[in-house]
Amino acid sequence: MNSEVLTPLLDWLDLAGVAIFALTGALVAAKERQTFVTLAFFALITGVGGGTVRDLLIGAPVFWIHDAWVAAICLAMALFAWFTPTRWWGGRFLSVADGLGLSAYAVLGSAKALEYGLPPTPAILMGVITGCVGGIIRDVIAGRPSILMRPELYVTAAALSATTNVLGDLVGLVREWVWVGATAAGYGLRLAAIRWNLALPAYGRD
């Protein structure tokens, strides 16, 4: 994380997003009965995937290369998953945890893009990419149906968080409150989508 550009709250959002996504990646590997090395790999690739793509696109230093805490957090999440039984993480836990990481990362991605001088629309897209790419990489490598192919809202929740953050920045609201509110908005939509299977209309033409 570039401490000269971003604030401590965004640093915490970044680490929280990394931890949550890393845990979901490690748990996917654990459910497949993989080795600890595989759990650690899944934790790292899921935790840093979206942020890496974002930084490459906006011309920023790749955040986890310059911050030793990121890889350490991913390893800690892999260890945590390794020493806990998979039955603890049944049901909708992965989707709920992933939704929190999604919304926090979408806010972080859009905020960092704004700090690097991107216009509003590309900044929103950077938020969506930051929130979604790690989970997509995780699912593709694991050979699972991508989370994008599930019926309930997912990318839309990331877009809501990123858009709320960018709009709040444009009108000059206190950034810290905007970040918290934008994260809550996207996470609330994602939880509602999981609970009630909310989805956008699907293409239905022959």
N, C-alpha and C positions, 0 to 999 in steps of 0.2 A: 504494500500500500504506500502511495506517495504521500507522506505525512506533511509535505509542504503545500499540498493541494487540498487534501481532504481533512475533515475534522475527526476528533476522537469518536463521536457517535457513529460516523460512517465506518470507522475502523472496527468498532464493535459489531455493527451490522454485517460487515464483511466476514469477520471471524465466526459470527453466529451462523451466517449462511453456509460458510465452508463446513462447519461442524455438522449442521443438519444434513446437508447433501452428502457429506462423507459417510455419515452413519447410514443413510439409506443405501448408498453404494455397497458398504460393507455387509449390510444385512441381506442384500440381494445375493451376494456371493455366499454368505453363510447358509442361506436357504437352499443353495445348490450344493452344499457340503464341500466347499472348496478349501484349499489350504490357506494358512494365514497370509502367505505372500499374495495370494489372489485377493483376499479380503483387503489388504493394504493397498493393492493396486486399484481396486474398485473404489475404495475410499478416496484415494488421491484424484483419480480421473473424474469422479463425480463431483468432488468438492471444488476442483479448480477449473473444470472444463469450460463453463460459461464465462468466467472471468478472464480466462486466457484468450478466448476468441474475441471478447470485448476489447481487451488491451491491445491485441494485435491490430484490430480494426481502427481504433482511435489513435494509434501511435503512442501509446503509453508503455512504460516499462512493465513487463509481465509481472503482476503483483506477487506471485508466490515465489518467484526466483529471487526476490530481494527481501523476503520476509520469512525467516526461519520458523516463525510460529505456525505458518500455514501447514507446512508438511508435518510438523509435530502434532498439530490438531488432527490431521487426517490419520496419522498413525495411532493416536490415542483413541479415536473413534473405531478404528479397526480392532484394537485391543479390547475395547469395551464390547464390541459385537462378538468377538471371539470367546470371551469369558461369560457370556450370557446365553441362556437357552433361547432358541428361536420361537418357542411358544409364547414368550413374553411379548413378541412383536407381531402377533397375529392380527386378524381383522383388518381394520382400516388404518392401523398405525402408520404404515409407510406412506400412505396417501396424505394423511394429516400432517405428518412431519415434513414431507416433501412440499406441501402447500405453504408452510411457514418459510422454508428456505426459498421457495419460488418468489414469494412476495417481498421478502427482505432483499433478495438479490436483485429483483427488478428495480427496486428503489435505488439500491446502491449503484447499479449499472447506469441508470439514467442520470443520477446525480454526478457520477464521475465523468460521464460524457459531457454534461453541461460545463463542468469545471475545466474540461479540455477544449471548450469552445465550440462544441457541436451545436447546430441549430435544434430547435425543439423536436421536430419529427425524427431525425436520426437519433437524437438522445433517447426518445421513447423506444425506438427499435433496439438500441443498445441495451436498454433495460430488459426488454423481452428476451433478447439473445442471452444476456447474463443469467436470467432466471431459468431459461428452458434448456440450454444446450447441455449442461452437465447431466441432467436426467435423460436426455435423448441418447447421449453417448453411453451412459450406463446400460440402458435398455438394449441398445444395438449390440454392444459387446456381449451382454448376457444372453442374447438370442431371444429376448422377450418381446412381445408386442410393444411398440413404442407408446409412451404415455400420451403422445399426441393423438394416437388412434383411439383412445378411450372416449366414450360418448360425452362425459361431463366436461364442463368448462375448465380449461387449463391455461392455454395461451392467453385467453381473454382475461383471466385473473392477473397474469403478469402485466398485460397491457394496461389494465386498470390501475395497478400500483404505479407503473412508470408514468402514465398519463397524468395521474393525480399529482405526482411529484413535480413533473415539468410545469403543469399549470400553476401549482402553488408557487414555484420559483418565478414564473413569469409575472404574477401579480404581486410579488414581493412579500409574501407571508414569511413568518419566522421559519427558517429551514428545518430546524430540529422538530418542530411540531408537524410540519408537512411530511417529513420522513416517517414519523410515527404514524400519522394518519393514513398516509399512502400505503404503508405496510399493512395496517389493520384493514383497510378497504379491500386490498387484493386477497388477503388471507380470509376475510369474511366471505367474499364471493366464492373462493375455492372451497371453504368448508360447506357453504350452502350447496354448491354443486355436488360435492360428495354425498351430502345428506339426502338431497332431493333429486339427484341425477339431472341437474340442470344442464341443458345443452343448447347450442345454437341449431337452427334448422339445417338438416343435412340435404345435400344435393339429391334431387329425386327425379331428374329427367332421364328418359330413355334415349 
